[in-house]
Amino acid sequence: MPSPTLNTILERHTPRLMSLPGVVGTAEGQCAGKPCILVLVEQLTLGLRQAIPPELEGIPVEIRGTGRIEAGC
C-alpha cells in the first residue's frame, strides 16, 4: 500500500488544526530542505506549541507566527 502524500496528510489534519484558536492557515513547505507541514498562527503561544504536534504521520510540522491573515481584493 503506497504511503499517503504530503497533500493527503495535510488535507486530513487541516480541519483539526484550523479549529485551534489562533491558527490562521496550513500549508505545504520546506523545513531544513525537506517537505514539512506549516501551521500558520496569529501569535505563537505556549498553548499552541503544546496543542500542535511536532509531526503528523511522520511529516515534520513547523509553526510560524504570521500575524493575522486577511484576504485581499
C-alpha positions in Angstrom: 0.0 0.0 0.0 1.6 3.4 -1.0 2.3 6.0 1.6 -0.1 9.0 1.7 1.2 12.1 0.0 2.0 15.3 1.9 -1.1 16.9 0.4 -3.3 14.0 1.6 -1.9 14.2 5.1 -2.3 18.0 5.2 -6.0 17.7 4.0 -6.6 15.0 6.7 -5.3 17.2 9.6 -6.2 20.8 8.5 -9.7 20.8 9.9 -8.5 19.9 13.4 -5.5 22.3 13.2 -7.8 25.2 12.0 -10.1 24.6 14.9 -7.4 25.7 17.3 -7.8 29.3 18.4 -5.1 31.4 16.8 -4.3 29.1 13.8 -4.8 31.1 10.6 -3.7 28.6 8.0 -1.8 25.5 7.0 0.4 24.8 4.0 3.0 22.5 2.5 6.5 23.8 3.0 10.2 23.0 3.2 11.9 22.8 6.5 15.7 22.2 6.5 15.4 21.2 2.9 12.8 18.5 3.4 9.0 18.6 2.9 7.1 19.6 6.0 3.7 20.9 7.1 3.5 24.6 8.0 1.0 25.7 10.6 0.5 29.5 10.4 -0.6 31.1 13.7 -1.6 34.7 14.5 0.8 34.7 17.5 2.9 31.8 18.7 1.8 30.9 22.3 2.8 28.2 24.7 -0.8 26.8 24.4 -0.4 26.4 20.6 3.1 24.9 21.0 1.5 22.3 23.2 -1.6 21.7 21.0 0.2 21.3 17.7 2.2 18.1 17.4 5.9 18.2 16.1 4.9 15.8 13.4 1.9 14.4 11.6 2.0 10.9 10.2 5.8 11.1 10.1 5.9 14.5 8.4 7.6 17.3 10.4 5.5 20.2 11.5 6.8 23.8 11.8 4.7 26.5 13.5 5.2 30.0 12.1 3.9 33.2 13.6 2.5 35.3 10.7 0.1 37.7 12.4 -3.4 38.0 11.2 -4.0 36.9 7.6 -6.7 38.7 5.6 -7.9 38.0 2.1 -7.0 40.7 -0.4 -9.2 42.3 -3.1 
